[in-house]
Amino acid sequence: MSATADTPSAPRLKANAIGPWGLAALVIGVTSPAIGLFATWGPIEATTGPVAPLVFLAALIITLPTVLSYASLNRHAPSAGAVATWLWTTVGPTTGLIAGLVMLTYFLMISISVPLLFALFFHDLVGWMGLEVPDMVTLVAGLVLHSMLIGWICARGAEVSIRTTIRLMLIETTVVLALSATILWVKAGQPAGINLGPFDPAHATQGGAGFWRAIILGMLAFSGFDVIATAAEEARAPRENVPRVLLLAIIGIAVFWAVNSWALTLSTPMGKIDAYNAAGLTAISPVARAYWGGGNLIVIATAFTGLTAIYIAAVQGASRIIFSLARHGLLPAVLARLEGERRVPRVAVLFVVATCAGLGLISLAILRNGLDSFVWWASALVFFGALTFAAVNVANLLYFRRICPEQFTLVRNLLVPVAGIFLNLYLLYAAFFLALWSAPFRTGRSVVVICLALLALLLLAVTAVRVFRRGRLSGSAPIGVHPG
């Protein structure tokens, strides 16, 4: 059996490579100040009505207990294996491996959705240039070019990836604030142009079912924040920095989205938003054109920078999970190979990028629509994200009862995780099974069916390991926990 993470011969990622600002860049980069709005604002409006700020705030409420559970566990036992390690330690290796594969699927789906959205903005750029190119050609070209760029950046190591993410994050934040300020300046000169209607639940014109479908998109905006946990082995002082950065970054980005989605909601009548979505186009480019004229190219460019930051962070997270499982002998050993002075898991990185590009191209070939392809993967990743979040809350509940009961507190390790488990399971019931099952098969029921089938395959794979390779489930977790 290959060396586990605890043995001296096991390969280790480079320690102290990511400081507090780098950790913040991972969280904010993967959620993205710009793309959290650009990707979801239009579909949210079309799904539930002009109440996008409420959707973002509701998604924060659902997410916050899980954020607190992540903070508690990282404060005591930071681990790049995250929920896989915590459940391996508290429940057992089989449960830990299932959690690890679900978490990996979640990060892979984030990574798949990003180049699809990049391809949509690449299509906008080609249109802005006045080039007459078939839609599908521009979508495929955008997806492939973006994946090649990300593979090159991430293969150079965590430090290079983080520096790139910080620069891109600052650019996109500035552009979003400038566009919102322009909208509010114009609306201030119109009668009742500025109002608080987007915060009024009565404006949710599609009822409860529509609001819960929109919550899926709101949760999509938060998806990937837990990439910070996978950076524990490379972080500087992870017990102090990871929990603090995580909590501040999530609350800050939620407020940012609520305020700026309020401005965007005031900018354009609902009828136009519906028309853009029906045509399979992003709504943000026409809005920017209406307020900035030819300056909407800035928004397209910002979408490119924001999506690049998300893709970098998502590939960073997925490749580290793959590395940790391969290092433990649960995936092919070649995926645990480290290269260069920066100790980069280059094979794992390239595997993630190739997988994302391939599955993105398959979805375009089947659905023949860029926006539908993005929405399909976005809905699917929320399913595996909600399962991961529920598992983290279970880990919080059990870890401080079984491993370190002397540090157990009623609020932090009982009430918070119970709330997190309830909210995420209810999200699965109301937003996934009820709302998506009642939606058209193309982007609704097909998501439910395929996600359940994929979950069954993951359970079958773990069962096969347990039956035929039981030795792989012995010993410590894929990346060891070192109680503080």
N, C-alpha and C positions, 0 to 999 in steps of 0.2 A: 504494500500500500504506500502511496506517495506521502511525503511529509506533510503533516498538518501545520496549521498556522502557529502552533505553540513550539514547534521543534526548531532548533538552531538552523537546520538546513532549509527550512521553508523560505521561499522568496518573500521579501518585504518591500512594500512601496516606500518611497522616499519620505522620511519623517520631517515634520516642521516646514513643509513646503508651502502651506497655505495659512496665512494669518487672518485676523478678524475681517479686514476689508475683502480679502479673497473669499472668505466664507459668505459674507454678505453678497458678494457678486454672484456666487453660485445660486443663492436663494432668489435674489431679485432677477438675476439673469435668466433662470429657468422659468420663472413666472412671467417676467418681462413687463415693465411699465407700459410699453407701447402695445405689444402684441396681446396682452391681456385684454386690452380694449379693442384693437383693430380686428382681432380674430373672432371675438365673441359678442361685441356690442350689437352689430347688425342682426345676427341670428337670435340673440336674446330678445331684441325688440320685436322681431317677426314672430317669435314663439309665444310671448306672453303679453306684449303691449309695451308702451313707453315707460317702463319702470326698471330700467337696467340698474340704477343705483341700489334699489331694494334687493335685487338678485345678488349683487356682489356682497352686500352686507349680510344677507341670509347665508350665503356660501361661507362667509367668514365665521359666522356663528357655528355652522356645522363643522368647520375645520379646526376651530380654536381648541377644543378638548384634545384633539389628536396632536396638535402642536405642543400643548402642555405635557402630554404623555411622552412625546419625543424628547422634550426638554428634560424631564425627570430622568429618563433612562440614559440619555447622553451625559447628564451631569454625574451619574454614578458609574455607568459602564459604556463609554463610547466605543463603537465598533463599526467598521466598514460593512460588516454583515448585517447591521441594524436588526430588523425584526427577526430575520432568520437566526441570528446569534442569540437574541434574547429568548425566543421560544424554544430553540434547541436546548438552552440551558435550563429553562424553567419547566417545560412540558416534556420534551424529548426530541431526539434527532429527527424522527419522521415528521413531526409537526414543524420543526425548524426548517427542514428541507422544502416542505410544501410552501411555507411562508416565503422562503427565499425565491422559489420559482414564480410565485404569484407576483412578488415585488419586481423580479426581473421582467416579467411580462408587461407589467405596468410601465416600467421605464422604457422598454422597447417600443410600446405603443405611443408613448410621448414622442419618442424619436422618429417614429414613422409619420406622425401627424405633421411634424414641423416642415419637412421639405415639401409636403403637399401644399401647405399654406404659402410657403415661399414661391412655389410654382404659380400660384394665383397672382401674387404681386409681380412676378416676372412677366406674366401675361399682361398685366396693367402697364408695365414698362414698355413692352413691345408695342402695345397700342398707343402709348404716349409718343413713341418714336415714329408712328405712322406706318409701321411695317405691316404688310399683309401676309401674315403667317397663320396657318391653320391652328385653331385653339389647342388641339391635342399635342401638336408638335411643340408649341411653346411651353405647355405644362410639363411634358416629358423632359425637355431640355433644361428647364428650371430645376426640376427635381434632381436630375443627374449632376448638374453643375454644382448645386448646393452641397450635395453629399460628398462630392470629390473635395470641395474646399474644406469641409468639416473634418474629413478623414485626415487631410494634411495637417490641419491645426492640432487636432487632438493627439495625433501620433507623435507630436513634438514634446508632450509632457504637460503636467498639471500647471506648472508656473506659467508657461506660454499661454495655455488655455485661459487661465484666470486673468492675466494681464489684458488679453484680448477682450474678455467679457466685461471687465470694468470700463474700458474705453467705449465699448458699444452701448453699455447701460447708460452712461452719462449723456451720450448723443441722443438716444431715443427719449429719455426723460425730458430733455430740453425741448425737443420738437413737440411732444404731447402737450406740455404746458403752454407753448406758444400757440398751438392750434386752439386750445380751449380758451385762452385769453382773447384770441381774435373773434371767436364765436360769441363770447360774452360781450365784447366791445360792440359788435354789430347788433346783437339782440337788445342791448341796453338802449339803443336808439329807436326801438320798435315798441308800440303799445303792448304791455304785458309780455314783452319778449323774454323777460327773465322771471321765472316762477318756480315754485317747489312741487309742481305737478308730478315730476318723475319720482318723488318720494311718497306719493299717495297710493296706497294699495288699491284704491278704487279704479285706478287707471290700468290695472292688470286685466285687460279686456278678454283674455282667453281662459279666465277662470283658474281653478286650482290645478287642473291637469297641465295647462299651459305653463303655469308658474313652475311646477316641478320639472317639466321638460327643460325650462330655462335654467333651473338650478344645476342640471347636468353641465350646461355650458359654463355657469358660474364656477362650478367645481373644477372644470377643465382649466380655468384661469389659474387656480391655485395648484393644479397638479404639478408634481415634481419638486415642490418645496423641500421634501425630505431627502433630496439629493445631498444635502449638507451632512446627513448622517453617514453616507457612504464615503465621505471625505475624512472620517475620523482618524484613520491611520496616517494621513498626510497632513493633518491640521496641527497648528501650534496651540498647545494648551487646550485640547478639545473639551475637557470637562468644564472649563470656564467659558470658552468662546462659543462653542456650538449652541448651547441652550440660549445664551443671551442674544446672540445674533439672530437665531431662528425666530424668537418671539418678537423682537423689535422689527425685523424685516417683514414678517407676515402682517402685522397690524398696520405698518406703514404703507405697504403696497395695497392693502384693502381700502384704506382711506383714500389713497391716490386714485384708485379705480372708481370709487363711488363718486368722488368730486368731479373727475373728468368725464365720466359717463353721463353725469348730470348735464354738463355742457354739451356733449354730443347729442343727447336726447332732445335738448332744446333746439338743436341746429336744423333739423329736417323733419318734415311731416311723415307720419307713419306710412302713408301710401307709397311714398318713394322708397322707404326702407324695404317694404314688402316686395316692391318691384325688383330691386337690386338682388334680393335673396332668391326670388323666383327665377331670375336669369342666371343664377349660379355665380354671382359676382360679389366681391367684397363691397360693403357700403361706404367704407371710410374714404376710398379714393374719390368718388363723386362728391362727398361732403367737403373734402379738402379742396377739390377743384372749385366748388361753389364759393368758398371763402378765400382761397389763395390763388385762384386762377391756375396758371401754369406752375405755380409753386407747389402743386400737389405732387410734383416729382420728389419734393423733400419728404413727403409722407411715404411714398413708395420706397425711397432710399432708407428711411427709418425702419420700415417693415423689414427690409433686408438685414439691417444691423440687429434688430431685435430678434428676428428668427435665427440668425446666426448665433447669438448669445444663448438662446434656448437650446438649440441643437448641440452646441458645445457642452452645456451643463448636463443635458440628458444623456449624451454619449458618455460623458465622464462618469455619471452614475451607473449606467447599464454595464459599462466595461469593467468597473470596479466590482460589481456584484458577480459578473461572470468570472473575473480573476479570482475572487475569494472562493467561489465554488470549485473552480478548476484546481486551485492550489490544494484543496482538500481532497482531490481525487473524485469529485462528483461530476465533473465535466472533463473533456479531453485535456490532457496535460499541456498541450501546445498553447492553450488559452491562458495559462498561468506564466508564460514566458515573459520575462522583463528584459528590456533592451536599453543600452546606453547608460550614461552617468545619471540621467534623471530617473532611471528604473521605470520605464514606461511599459505598460502591458499592451504593446503595439498590436499584437495579433488579436487580442480581445477587442481593441478599439476598431480595427478594420472589419472584424466580424460583425460588430454592431452596425457600422455604417452600411456595409454591403447588404445586410438583412433588411435594414430600413428602406434602402433604395429599391431593393427587389420587391418587397411587399407593397410599397407605394406605387410602383409601376403596375403591379397586378391589380390593385384597386382601381387605378385609372382605366385599365383595359376593361374591367368588368362594369364599372358604373358609368364610364364615359363622361364624367362631370367632376371637375376639380373640387368644387365646394362640397358636393355630396360625399366625395371620397374623404375629405378632411373631417366632415361631420360624423361620418361612420366611425373612423378611428378615434375621434374625440369621445364619442359616446362609449365605445368599447373600453377605452382606457379608464374612464370613470368607474366602470364595473370593477376592474382589477385594482384601481386606486382605493375604492371604498373598502374592498376586502383587506387590502394592506393596512389601511388606517384602522379598521376594526381590530386587526391582529395586533397592531402596536398598542392599542388600548388594553387588549387582553394581556399582553406582555407586561404592561405597567401594573395592572391589577395583580398579576401573579408573582412578578419578579421581587417586589418589595414585601411579599408575604412569605415567599419560600427561600429566597437567597439572602436577603438582608432585612429581616423583620424589624430590627432595631431602628431602621430609618423609615419605616412605614408611617404615613400620615393620613388622616381620614379624608381630607379634601383632595390632596395631590395624588394619592394612590388608590382611592376608592371612588369618591364622587366624580372626579374628573374622568377617569377611564370608563366608568359606567355610563356617564353622559355621552362620551365619545362612541362607545359601542352602540348605544341606542340610536344616536343620530345617523351613524353610518349605515346601520342595518335598515333604518327607516328610509334613508336615501335610496338604498338598493330596491326596497319594496315600492316606494312611491314614484321615484324618478326613473328607475330602470325597468322594473317588471311591469308596473301599471302603465306609465306614460309611454315608454317605448313599445310595449306590446300592442298598445292601441294605435300606434303610428303606422304609416305605410310600411310594407315589408322591406322596401329598398333600403331605408335608413332607420328603420325601427325594429320590427320583429326579427329581421336577419341578424341584427347586432346581438339580441338576446340569445338567439339559437346558437350562434357561432361562439359567443363567449362561454356559454354553458358547456358546449362541446369541448372547447379548449381547456376549460377548467377540469373537465373529466379526463382529458388526455394527460394533464399535469399530475392528477391524482394517480392515474394508471402508471405513469413513469416512476413516481415515488414508490408505488407498490412493487414495481419490478426491481427497483434498487433494494428494497427491503427484503425481497424474496431471494434474489440472485446475487446481490452484492452487499450483503448485510454488513460486512466489515467496514464498508465506507461510512456507515452510520454509527460507528463506535468512536470513542474518544471525545475530544473537545469540539466546540463549534467551529465552523469554517474560518472565522477570525476570532481569536480568543477574547473573552471578557476578563478584564482585570479590575475587580472591585476596588473602589477608592477607600 
